[in-house]
Amino acid sequence: MKILLLAFLTALSSAQAQAFEVFNLNVFDQLQGEWTPDFRARRMTAVADYVKAQNPDVVVFEEAIGTPKAENGGKDSPDAEGIKALYPHRLYVHESFGQDGNSYGYWIGAKQKPKHWITEGFSFKGGVERKVEGAIFGDVNGKCLGLLGLHLSYQNSKVRQQEVQWLLAWVKKNESRCDRWLVVGDFNADEQDPEMKALFKGGLRSLYRDQKPTIGAYNPIRRIYGNNIASKTIDWALGWKLDGEAAVVLDTPHQGEWVSDHAGVLITVK
């Protein structure tokens, strides 16, 4: 009888602490290089197939395209057309207009309704005016979870070092709203760069269990920047007082398509 009761309690505990998954991908804005008219649609169809199979709780995109002809890209992204039925709570945040006249920015879709949406931004001399998108979820395994998605400037390490100080200060300031935070996105820096070292020293922890490159010449789309570019990890999942694990995904073709010039990141929050 005691054994049966223990088994029941263990199963109940596991059910109550189900894994909460977040999928992040820089979907590639296609503003560099030359591509066939259906290239973006083919790639996003493959992404949708992956998302439907994996069924994460939250999906975050950087470099998402906004709704054509809608003011500042509207409130949703055509990049998520294939998955939006799975995510009733969605937000698109405009960052900038491309040379093609389209809005580009960030998209987040969630199964659970957030307690709060987050829209922030930063700009430092020598960099790009950036937006930050996120949400606070009230109940992820019985605790709140704050989520931020961002994209640090590509220009140089000096400006990114200023951007990460903004990020650290923001997370510390918002601990009163939620003490656990997950920060995901394209940091344009690997673990040897001073900006990432500053984040690690400041209290954000890499959640990678098995760190792998997220960009490199192994990816034919990325070769628009050169045929001999180094393989690096520049897409990160960082935890603030958070227990979880991250894995690089979609670093090979899916359904015959390279889905982006970046690999994706799948995070399990415990």
URFENCOR-V259717 format. One record per residue. N is the residue number from 1. RES is the residue in one letter. PHI is phi in whole degrees, 0 to 359 (* if undefined). OMEGA is omega in radians with two decimals (999 if undefined). Layout:
BEGIN
N | RES | PHI | OMEGA
N | RES | PHI | OMEGA
END
This chain:
BEGIN
1 | M | * | 3.13
2 | K | 298 | -3.14
3 | I | 295 | 3.12
4 | L | 294 | 3.12
5 | L | 295 | 3.12
6 | L | 297 | 3.12
7 | A | 297 | 3.13
8 | F | 296 | -3.13
9 | L | 295 | 3.11
10 | T | 295 | 3.12
11 | A | 296 | 3.12
12 | L | 296 | 3.12
13 | S | 298 | 3.14
14 | S | 295 | -3.14
15 | A | 294 | -3.13
16 | Q | 286 | -3.10
17 | A | 243 | -3.14
18 | Q | 295 | -3.14
19 | A | 295 | 3.08
20 | F | 249 | -3.03
21 | E | 249 | 3.08
22 | V | 234 | 3.10
23 | F | 247 | -3.14
24 | N | 237 | 3.12
25 | L | 207 | 2.86
26 | N | 281 | -2.94
27 | V | 279 | 3.09
28 | F | 75 | -3.05
29 | D | 284 | 3.12
30 | Q | 66 | 3.12
31 | L | 278 | 3.04
32 | Q | 245 | 3.11
33 | G | 84 | 3.12
34 | E | 237 | -3.01
35 | W | 222 | 3.10
36 | T | 291 | -3.07
37 | P | 303 | -3.09
38 | D | 264 | -3.02
39 | F | 298 | -3.12
40 | R | 295 | -3.13
41 | A | 298 | 3.12
42 | R | 296 | -3.12
43 | R | 296 | -3.09
44 | M | 287 | 3.01
45 | T | 294 | 3.09
46 | A | 293 | 3.08
47 | V | 299 | 3.13
48 | A | 299 | 3.11
49 | D | 298 | 3.11
50 | Y | 297 | -3.10
51 | V | 297 | 3.14
52 | K | 297 | -3.14
53 | A | 288 | -3.09
54 | Q | 280 | 3.10
55 | N | 57 | 3.10
56 | P | 292 | -3.13
57 | D | 284 | -3.13
58 | V | 221 | 3.04
59 | V | 236 | 3.13
60 | V | 233 | 3.10
61 | F | 241 | 2.85
62 | E | 255 | -3.11
63 | E | 60 | 3.07
64 | A | 288 | 3.11
65 | I | 268 | 3.11
66 | G | 276 | 3.13
67 | T | 288 | -3.12
68 | P | 304 | 3.08
69 | K | 71 | 3.07
70 | A | 276 | -3.12
71 | E | 299 | -3.12
72 | N | 50 | 3.05
73 | G | 82 | 3.09
74 | G | 72 | -3.05
75 | K | 246 | -3.11
76 | D | 216 | -3.11
77 | S | 232 | 3.03
78 | P | 301 | 3.10
79 | D | 299 | -3.10
80 | A | 259 | -3.07
81 | E | 305 | -3.08
82 | G | 285 | -3.07
83 | I | 232 | -3.00
84 | K | 296 | 3.09
85 | A | 296 | 3.13
86 | L | 278 | -2.99
87 | Y | 232 | -3.07
88 | P | 291 | -3.11
89 | H | 250 | -2.98
90 | R | 224 | 3.10
91 | L | 210 | 3.00
92 | Y | 248 | 3.11
93 | V | 237 | 3.13
94 | H | 287 | 3.05
95 | E | 246 | -3.09
96 | S | 200 | 3.05
97 | F | 261 | 3.09
98 | G | 275 | 3.11
99 | Q | 297 | 3.10
100 | D | 277 | 3.12
101 | G | 87 | -3.13
102 | N | 274 | 3.03
103 | S | 280 | 3.05
104 | Y | 228 | -3.12
105 | G | 185 | -3.00
106 | Y | 233 | 3.09
107 | W | 227 | 3.06
108 | I | 226 | 3.07
109 | G | 232 | -3.06
110 | A | 224 | 3.03
111 | K | 283 | -3.14
112 | Q | 270 | 3.11
113 | K | 291 | 3.12
114 | P | 292 | 2.97
115 | K | 291 | 3.14
116 | H | 214 | 2.90
117 | W | 272 | 3.14
118 | I | 237 | 3.01
119 | T | 227 | -3.12
120 | E | 229 | 3.10
121 | G | 190 | 3.09
122 | F | 209 | 3.11
123 | S | 206 | 3.11
124 | F | 230 | -3.10
125 | K | 305 | -3.14
126 | G | 94 | -3.14
127 | G | 243 | -3.12
128 | V | 248 | 3.03
129 | E | 289 | -3.01
130 | R | 251 | 3.00
131 | K | 251 | 3.06
132 | V | 230 | -3.11
133 | E | 239 | 3.12
134 | G | 186 | -3.10
135 | A | 199 | 2.97
136 | I | 244 | 3.12
137 | F | 259 | -3.01
138 | G | 281 | -3.05
139 | D | 217 | 3.00
140 | V | 242 | -3.05
141 | N | 57 | 3.05
142 | G | 85 | -3.13
143 | K | 227 | 3.04
144 | C | 286 | 3.07
145 | L | 221 | 3.02
146 | G | 264 | -3.11
147 | L | 230 | 3.05
148 | L | 235 | 3.00
149 | G | 241 | -3.07
150 | L | 210 | -3.12
151 | H | 214 | 3.14
152 | L | 285 | -3.07
153 | S | 296 | -3.09
154 | Y | 271 | -2.91
155 | Q | 298 | -3.10
156 | N | 195 | -3.11
157 | S | 294 | -3.09
158 | K | 302 | -3.12
159 | V | 288 | 3.12
160 | R | 294 | 3.09
161 | Q | 296 | 3.05
162 | Q | 289 | -3.13
163 | E | 295 | -3.12
164 | V | 288 | 3.05
165 | Q | 292 | 3.03
166 | W | 299 | -3.10
167 | L | 298 | -3.14
168 | L | 299 | 3.14
169 | A | 295 | -3.12
170 | W | 294 | -3.13
171 | V | 298 | 3.14
172 | K | 298 | -3.14
173 | K | 296 | -3.05
174 | N | 263 | 3.03
175 | E | 301 | -3.14
176 | S | 292 | 3.11
177 | R | 275 | 3.10
178 | C | 195 | -3.05
179 | D | 271 | 3.11
180 | R | 251 | -3.13
181 | W | 226 | 3.01
182 | L | 242 | 3.14
183 | V | 245 | -3.09
184 | V | 232 | 3.03
185 | G | 146 | 3.14
186 | D | 262 | -3.08
187 | F | 265 | -3.13
188 | N | 52 | -3.11
189 | A | 204 | 3.08
190 | D | 257 | -2.98
191 | E | 293 | -3.14
192 | Q | 273 | -3.12
193 | D | 282 | -3.06
194 | P | 300 | -3.13
195 | E | 293 | 3.10
196 | M | 288 | 3.09
197 | K | 300 | 3.12
198 | A | 294 | 3.11
199 | L | 295 | 3.13
200 | F | 296 | 3.13
201 | K | 295 | -3.09
202 | G | 282 | 3.05
203 | G | 121 | 3.06
204 | L | 274 | -3.02
205 | R | 244 | 3.04
206 | S | 294 | -3.14
207 | L | 262 | -3.14
208 | Y | 295 | 3.01
209 | R | 274 | 3.13
210 | D | 224 | -3.05
211 | Q | 291 | 3.13
212 | K | 225 | 3.10
213 | P | 297 | 3.05
214 | T | 250 | 3.03
215 | I | 221 | 3.08
216 | G | 157 | -3.13
217 | A | 292 | 3.05
218 | Y | 298 | -3.14
219 | N | 263 | -3.06
220 | P | 298 | 3.10
221 | I | 294 | -3.10
222 | R | 293 | -3.10
223 | R | 291 | 3.01
224 | I | 298 | 3.11
225 | Y | 263 | -3.14
226 | G | 132 | -3.09
227 | N | 279 | -3.08
228 | N | 238 | -3.13
229 | I | 293 | -3.07
230 | A | 287 | 3.03
231 | S | 276 | -3.10
232 | K | 218 | 2.97
233 | T | 261 | 3.10
234 | I | 236 | 3.05
235 | D | 257 | -2.94
236 | W | 232 | 2.93
237 | A | 236 | -3.06
238 | L | 243 | -3.12
239 | G | 247 | 3.03
240 | W | 246 | -3.07
241 | K | 53 | -3.02
242 | L | 232 | 3.06
243 | D | 260 | -3.13
244 | G | 187 | 3.12
245 | E | 223 | 3.13
246 | A | 236 | 3.10
247 | A | 221 | 3.04
248 | V | 283 | -3.14
249 | V | 228 | 3.12
250 | L | 55 | 3.06
251 | D | 264 | 2.98
252 | T | 223 | -3.13
253 | P | 299 | 3.06
254 | H | 237 | -3.04
255 | Q | 55 | 3.12
256 | G | 80 | -3.09
257 | E | 238 | 2.83
258 | W | 284 | -2.94
259 | V | 280 | -3.10
260 | S | 195 | 2.97
261 | D | 277 | 3.04
262 | H | 241 | 2.89
263 | A | 280 | 3.07
264 | G | 266 | 3.11
265 | V | 228 | 3.11
266 | L | 247 | -3.06
267 | I | 243 | 3.03
268 | T | 251 | 3.11
269 | V | 268 | -3.09
270 | K | 256 | 999
END
